[in-house]
Amino acid sequence: MTTAMNRVRTWAEMIKLSHSVFALPFALIAAFLAGRHLEPLHRPSWGQLALIIWCMIAARSVAMTFNRIADAGIDARNPRTENRPLPTGRLSMTSAWVFVAICAAALALGCVLFEVFFENPWPIRLCAPVLVYICGYSYAKRFTRLAHLYLGSAIALSPLAAWIAVHPPSIGWPTAVLAGAVTLWIAGFDIIYACQDVAVDRHEGLHSLPAGLGPARALWIARVCHLFTVALLGLLAHIAGLGWVYLIGAAIVAVLLAIENSLVRADDLSRVNLAFFTLNGAVSLVLGGLAIADILLGMQPVY
């Protein structure tokens, strides 16, 4: 029993399962926004929500494991990451590839079930291109400083995919604005996180913004990203017809992002983990909870 639990913990560490909290609430926001177009309840069904969560976990597990495989050599040479499961041998490369295959199959199954139960063929049609795109992030930092935006856009596929899974015909500006907010939010805190690895990135020839521009300039870019994140969240309220409950959530997010950016300075990176894990988790959960509450309280169709 102890061995099995240790194995589960090792895999959870491998794919950073706890980080699912970052993207999942935004996917659920999109699902409930799209659900307003569904008759007669104007909300997604429990089956749709369950499949969205299933597909989110599967897709993220593929992307994270693939990233660990691609970066295994670099991780082994980085003091911050040298104790990860693949560099230490706690998990083998073969088992990692098998896990990727299993999770990809699980994602495909979830996408097929959208067609079987909800007559929506788009998830399975887009399954392979989405997998290729989200796995491509693992190599983006090898040739472009825009890797942070690439990561943001990859994670921003989660609300886009959820919207498509619930009601494809209603995709429009609210979908794009929500995806844009997620892209810039993720890019901003990924820049902050990358400040920890400036020396390693420069040695390995990786093109992170902190390595290329220096932490001080990169942190200013992160602040600009988060400023535009808040602006887009405000715009979403207007174009998606959201109310005061959502706006309270957006205001809390603005405060949390301001705190996050104040915690990290170029000459003091000691609080990066607090900014990255705690505050970003709060951003996602607070906004997700209040946005969904606002939608359910309104319960009006939007056409």
Stockholm file with secondary structure:
# STOCKHOLM 1.0

chainA/1-303         MTTAMNRVRTWAEMIKLSHSVFALPFALIAAFLAGRHLEPLHRPSWGQLALIIWCMIAARSVAMTFNRIADAGIDARNPRTENRPLPTGRLSMTSAWVFVAICAAALALGCVLFEVFFENPWPIRLCAPVLVYICGYSYAKRFTRLAHLYLGSAIALSPLAAWIAVHPPSIGWPTAVLAGAVTLWIAGFDIIYACQDVAVDRHEGLHSLPAGLGPARALWIARVCHLFTVALLGLLAHIAGLGWVYLIGAAIVAVLLAIENSLVRADDLSRVNLAFFTLNGAVSLVLGGLAIADILLGMQPVY
#=GR chainA/1-303 SS CHHHHHHHHHHHHHHTGGGHHHHHHHHHHHHHHHHTTSTTTSSCCHHHHHHHHHHHHHHHHHHHHHHHHHTHHHHHTCTTTTTSHHHHTSSCHHHHHHHHHHHHHHHHHHHHHHHHHHCCCHHHHHHHHHHHHHHHHHHHTTTCTTHHHHHHHHHTHHHHHHHHHHCGGGCSHHHHHHHHHHHHHHHHHHHHHHGGGHHHHHHHTCCCHHHHHCHHHHHHHHHHHHHHHHHHHHHHHHHTTCCHHHHHHHHHHHHHHHHHHHHCBTTBCTTHHIIIIIIHHHHHHHHHHHHHHHHHHHCCCCC
#=GC SS_cons         CHHHHHHHHHHHHHHTGGGHHHHHHHHHHHHHHHHTTSTTTSSCCHHHHHHHHHHHHHHHHHHHHHHHHHTHHHHHTCTTTTTSHHHHTSSCHHHHHHHHHHHHHHHHHHHHHHHHHHCCCHHHHHHHHHHHHHHHHHHHTTTCTTHHHHHHHHHTHHHHHHHHHHCGGGCSHHHHHHHHHHHHHHHHHHHHHHGGGHHHHHHHTCCCHHHHHCHHHHHHHHHHHHHHHHHHHHHHHHHTTCCHHHHHHHHHHHHHHHHHHHHCBTTBCTTHHIIIIIIHHHHHHHHHHHHHHHHHHHCCCCC
//
